[in-house]
Amino acid sequence: MRSRRLIGGGALVACLVAGPAVGCGSDAAPAADTAPSTSTTAPSSTTEATTTTTTAPPTTTTTAPPPPREVTLAFAGDLLPHLPIDRVAAADGRASGAAYDFAPMLAPLRPVLDDVDVAICHLEVPVAPEGTEPTGYPSFGAPGELVDAAAAAGYDGCSTASNHSLDRGRAGIEATLARLDAVGLGHVGTARSGEERLRPATYEVDGTTVAHLSYAYGFNGYRIPADAPWAANPIDVDRIHLDATAARQSGADVVVVSLHWGDEYRSQPSAYQRDVADRLLPWPDIDLVVGHHAHVVQ
C-alpha cells in the first residue's frame, strides 16, 4: 500500500519502499494428499506377511519479503533573486573573483542537504541568456552563478516549471538547462525538445529509483510558443496522470510531482490547489505532491 502526501514549502520527507512478497516453489503441480493404505496377505498355514505404505503430505517453503527501503528527500521553496540580491552576489563576487557569488547565501544549507538522499530545489527564474544582463521583477533573468551555488550547496536537481519560466523566452530556457547540465543538476519542468519534455528527472538511491515531475499554474501572460509546445509544463491533471504512469512503467519506485501553484503569502491552500490535489493524490502512480510559489509554508 502506498501512502500519498501533499506538502507545501520546504520539507524533509522519508519514503518507505516495500518490495512484493516472494514465494519459492516448483514448476510442477504439487502432489495430492494420499491417505495411508494397507495391503495384507491372507494367512496361510505356514506364514503371514503384512505391508504398509504411507505417502507423506507435501511441504511448502516460503521466503520472507525483503525489508522496506527508506529514502529521504528534501524540497526547498523558490530560488528567485531580485536585483538587490544580485547586487549582494556581485559584491561577494568581487571578493571571490567571480562576477556573482551566491555561494555564501546558500552555504548554510549544506549540512541539511548532505544529510538526505535526494535534495531538490525549485529554480523559479530562468538564467539570463549569454550576452544579456540579469533582470529582476517582473521578467526575471538570473546570473548563471545562482545555479552554480545551488550545486555547491548540495542540491541534486531542481524543478523549473514556474510562472517565470518564459520570462526570457526560449533562449532563457536553453540557458537555464545548459547551466544545470554543466554543474550536474537534474531538472524537469521546462525543455529544449519534445523528447526532453517526456523524460522525468530520475535519481537512484541504493536500488530505489525516484522520478520527479514539474508543472506550473501559468506563465504571467506569456504564451507557450506554438512551435515549441514542450517548452514549459502547465498544470494539466490528465497530462500529469499520463506522465506519472509513464514514469512508473519506466521503473520508478517513487514518483514525485512538484507544482508551482497557490496564492502568494497565503498559508492556507486555495480552492484551486485543493481541487487539483484531490484529483492527483488518488492516482496510483503518484506518491507525493510538493508545492511551491506561495513564499510561505502552507
Secondary structure, 3 states (H helix, E strand, C coil): CCCCEEEECCEEEEEEECCCCEECCCCCCCCCCCCCEEEECCCCCCCCCEEEECCCCCCCCEECCCCCEEEEEEEEEEECCCHHHHHHHHHHHHHHCCCCCCHHHHHHHHHHHHCCCEEEEEECCCECCCCCCCECCCCCEECCHHHHHHHHHCCCEEECCCCCCCCCHHHHHHHHHHHHHHCCCEEECECCCHHHHCCCEEEEECCEEEEEEEEECCCCCCCCCCCCCCCECECCHHHHHHHHHHHHHCCCCEEEEEEECCCCCCCCCCHHHHHHHHHHCCCCCCCEEEEECCCCCC
